[in-house]
Amino acid sequence: MFHANGPTFWELAVQALSSTERGYDLLAPKFDYTPFRTPDAVLDRVGEHLKTLGVLGAGLDICCGTGAAMRMLRPLCRDRVIGIDVSAGMLAEAQQRTADAPGTAELQFVRGDALAMPFHAEFDIAVCFGAFGHILTKDEPKFVAEVARVLKPGGRFVFVTAHMPPLWSPGYWLARGFNGAMRVRNSLVSPPFIMYYLTFLLPEAQKLLEAHGFDVDVCDAGFEGPWSGLRLVTATRRCR
């Protein structure tokens, strides 16, 4: 399914009936052959933007998965780049896939929860790609507070998101249908698999960030093709 080296339908079904952590442990070796991985075209565009921010000391990839964004960050950071993820399987893949990444920053891999990260005011840049669907809406304020806590004053949180698609678009109803099916699954099967679409969208995400001490800039960054609806968000932690 998706690619000759990607997961089969049966493997995806087994993943979906597992916990979030276990599901990604199972998917990890084939994750980069699925459409769930953030495309290089998006990461490359974000990387070009990050180059304009000047020299960065330490970088953090939140919910790093197989390390695609860590590869982007390493040549931009002077000291270290840390990837944090709840899945040991994804971290193992990230360690392998970033071994030859350009740059000299030290790479570190931490198994941990994005809602309780073991850091404090130590990063110049934090990024998060393709993971907002794993954070429940009720937990978004806690997540944003965590991001603010681990960034240095003046540090930046950079990510891509979009506005809510129009009600008449097929994408809107496909996402709503998936979310409904996932809620039914989680009501019947334990432990839950947390993955929902249409999360952390604009303008709500911007308002939430501003309420937690960020100055927020939103731009289109020139994303093209199927990603033209994405917006690049740079949230800078205010210096108090």
C-alpha positions as CSV (number, residue, x, y, z in Angstrom):
1,M,0.0,0.0,0.0
2,F,1.3,3.5,-0.9
3,H,4.7,2.1,-2.0
4,A,6.2,-1.3,-2.7
5,N,8.2,-0.9,0.6
6,G,5.3,0.6,2.5
7,P,2.9,-1.0,5.0
8,T,0.1,-3.3,3.8
9,F,-3.5,-2.7,4.5
10,W,-3.4,-5.4,7.2
11,E,-0.3,-3.9,8.8
12,L,-2.1,-0.5,9.0
13,A,-5.2,-2.2,10.5
14,V,-3.0,-3.8,13.2
15,Q,-1.4,-0.5,13.9
16,A,-4.8,1.3,14.2
17,L,-6.0,-1.3,16.7
18,S,-2.9,-0.8,18.9
19,S,-2.0,2.1,21.2
20,T,-0.5,5.2,19.7
21,E,2.9,4.2,21.0
22,R,2.7,0.6,19.9
23,G,1.2,1.5,16.6
24,Y,4.1,3.7,15.7
25,D,6.6,1.2,16.9
26,L,5.1,-1.2,14.4
27,L,4.9,1.3,11.6
28,A,8.4,2.8,12.1
29,P,10.4,0.7,9.6
30,K,8.0,1.6,6.8
31,F,6.9,5.0,7.9
32,D,9.0,6.9,5.3
33,Y,7.2,5.1,2.5
34,T,3.8,6.4,3.6
35,P,2.1,9.8,2.9
36,F,2.1,10.4,6.6
37,R,5.8,11.6,6.5
38,T,6.1,15.3,6.0
39,P,7.2,15.8,2.3
40,D,10.8,17.0,1.6
41,A,9.3,19.8,-0.5
42,V,7.7,21.2,2.6
43,L,10.8,20.7,4.8
44,D,13.0,22.3,2.2
45,R,10.9,25.4,2.1
46,V,10.9,25.6,5.9
47,G,14.6,25.1,6.0
48,E,15.1,28.1,3.6
49,H,13.1,30.2,6.0
50,L,15.1,29.0,9.0
51,K,18.3,30.1,7.3
52,T,17.1,33.7,7.6
53,L,16.9,33.5,11.4
54,G,20.7,33.6,11.8
55,V,22.9,31.2,13.8
56,L,20.9,28.8,16.0
57,G,22.5,27.1,18.9
58,A,20.2,24.3,20.0
59,G,17.3,22.8,18.1
60,L,14.4,20.6,19.2
61,D,12.2,18.4,16.9
62,I,9.0,17.6,18.9
63,C,7.4,14.3,17.9
64,C,10.4,13.7,15.7
65,G,9.3,10.5,14.1
66,T,12.0,9.1,11.8
67,G,14.0,12.3,12.0
68,A,13.2,14.0,8.7
69,A,13.1,17.5,10.4
70,M,16.2,16.7,12.4
71,R,18.1,16.3,9.1
72,M,16.8,19.7,8.1
73,L,17.8,21.3,11.5
74,R,21.3,19.9,11.9
75,P,23.2,22.1,9.4
76,L,21.3,25.1,10.8
77,C,22.3,24.5,14.4
78,R,25.7,25.0,16.0
79,D,25.6,22.9,19.1
80,R,23.0,20.2,19.2
81,V,19.7,18.9,17.8
82,I,17.4,16.8,20.0
83,G,14.5,14.7,18.7
84,I,11.9,13.7,21.2
85,D,9.2,11.0,20.5
86,V,7.1,8.6,22.5
87,S,7.8,5.7,20.2
88,A,11.1,3.8,20.7
89,G,10.7,2.4,17.2
90,M,10.5,5.8,15.6
91,L,13.5,7.0,17.6
92,A,15.5,4.0,16.4
93,E,14.7,4.8,12.8
94,A,15.5,8.4,13.4
95,Q,18.9,7.5,14.7
96,Q,19.7,5.5,11.6
97,R,18.3,7.9,9.1
98,T,20.1,11.0,10.5
99,A,23.5,9.4,10.9
100,D,24.8,10.9,7.7
101,A,22.9,14.2,8.0
102,P,25.0,17.2,7.0
103,G,26.3,19.5,9.8
104,T,28.3,19.1,13.0
105,A,25.7,19.6,15.7
106,E,25.4,16.8,18.2
107,L,22.3,14.6,17.6
108,Q,20.4,13.3,20.6
109,F,17.3,11.1,20.8
110,V,15.0,11.2,23.8
111,R,12.0,9.0,24.4
112,G,9.4,11.3,26.0
113,D,6.0,12.9,26.0
114,A,5.4,16.2,24.2
115,L,3.1,17.2,27.0
116,A,5.9,16.7,29.7
117,M,9.3,17.3,28.1
118,P,12.4,16.9,30.2
119,F,13.9,20.3,29.2
120,H,13.7,23.9,30.4
121,A,14.5,27.1,28.6
122,E,17.3,25.6,26.5
123,F,16.4,25.7,22.8
124,D,16.7,28.5,20.2
125,I,14.4,26.7,17.8
126,A,11.7,24.1,18.1
127,V,9.8,22.5,15.3
128,C,6.9,20.0,15.0
129,F,5.7,18.4,11.8
130,G,2.8,16.0,11.1
131,A,2.1,15.4,14.8
132,F,-0.6,17.8,15.9
133,G,-3.2,15.2,15.3
134,H,-1.7,13.2,18.2
135,I,-2.5,16.0,20.6
136,L,-6.1,16.2,21.8
137,T,-7.8,19.6,21.5
138,K,-8.2,19.7,25.2
139,D,-4.4,19.2,25.6
140,E,-3.4,21.9,23.1
141,P,-3.0,24.7,25.8
142,K,-0.7,22.3,27.8
143,F,1.3,21.5,24.7
144,V,1.8,25.2,23.9
145,A,2.8,25.9,27.5
146,E,5.4,23.1,27.2
147,V,6.8,24.6,24.0
148,A,7.1,28.0,25.7
149,R,8.8,26.4,28.7
150,V,11.5,24.6,26.8
151,L,12.4,27.5,24.6
152,K,14.8,30.2,25.6
153,P,13.4,33.7,25.8
154,G,13.4,34.9,22.2
155,G,13.4,31.3,21.0
156,R,11.1,30.3,18.1
157,F,8.6,27.6,17.5
158,V,8.2,27.0,13.7
159,F,5.6,24.7,12.1
160,V,3.2,24.5,9.2
161,T,-0.6,24.4,9.5
162,A,-3.6,25.6,7.5
163,H,-7.1,27.1,7.9
164,M,-10.2,25.0,8.2
165,P,-11.1,23.7,4.7
166,P,-14.5,24.9,3.4
167,L,-17.5,22.8,4.2
168,W,-18.1,21.9,0.6
169,S,-14.6,20.5,0.0
170,P,-14.1,16.7,-0.2
171,G,-11.1,17.0,2.1
172,Y,-13.2,18.4,4.9
173,W,-15.7,15.5,4.8
174,L,-12.9,12.9,4.5
175,A,-11.2,14.3,7.6
176,R,-14.5,14.5,9.5
177,G,-15.3,10.9,8.5
178,F,-11.9,9.7,9.6
179,N,-12.2,11.5,12.9
180,G,-15.7,10.0,13.5
181,A,-14.4,6.5,12.8
182,M,-11.4,7.1,15.2
183,R,-13.7,8.2,18.0
184,V,-15.8,5.1,17.5
185,R,-12.7,3.0,17.6
186,N,-11.4,4.6,20.8
187,S,-14.8,4.2,22.5
188,L,-14.7,0.4,21.8
189,V,-11.0,-0.5,21.9
190,S,-8.5,0.3,24.7
191,P,-5.9,1.7,24.8
192,P,-6.8,4.5,22.4
193,F,-5.0,5.4,19.2
194,I,-4.8,9.2,19.2
195,M,-4.8,10.5,15.6
196,Y,-7.2,13.2,14.4
197,Y,-7.3,15.6,11.4
198,L,-8.2,19.3,11.3
199,T,-6.3,20.0,14.5
200,F,-4.2,23.1,15.6
201,L,-5.5,25.1,12.7
202,L,-5.5,28.9,12.1
203,P,-6.6,31.2,13.4
204,E,-7.2,29.3,16.7
205,A,-3.6,28.1,17.0
206,Q,-2.3,31.7,16.6
207,K,-4.6,32.9,19.3
208,L,-3.5,30.1,21.6
209,L,0.2,30.9,21.1
210,E,-0.3,34.6,21.7
211,A,-2.1,33.8,24.9
212,H,0.9,31.8,26.1
213,G,3.5,34.5,25.5
214,F,4.4,34.2,21.8
215,D,4.5,36.8,19.1
216,V,3.2,35.1,16.0
217,D,4.0,35.6,12.3
218,V,2.1,33.7,9.6
219,C,3.1,33.6,6.0
220,D,2.4,31.3,2.9
221,A,6.2,30.7,2.3
222,G,5.5,29.8,-1.3
223,F,4.3,26.2,-0.8
224,E,3.2,24.7,-4.1
225,G,1.0,22.0,-5.5
226,P,-1.0,19.9,-3.0
227,W,0.6,21.9,-0.1
228,S,-0.3,25.4,-1.4
229,G,-2.8,25.7,1.4
230,L,-0.2,25.4,4.1
231,R,1.0,28.4,6.1
232,L,4.3,28.8,7.8
233,V,4.0,29.9,11.4
234,T,6.9,31.4,13.4
235,A,6.1,31.9,17.0
236,T,8.7,33.8,19.0
237,R,8.7,33.5,22.8
238,R,8.5,36.9,24.3
239,C,11.4,38.0,26.5
240,R,10.1,38.8,30.0
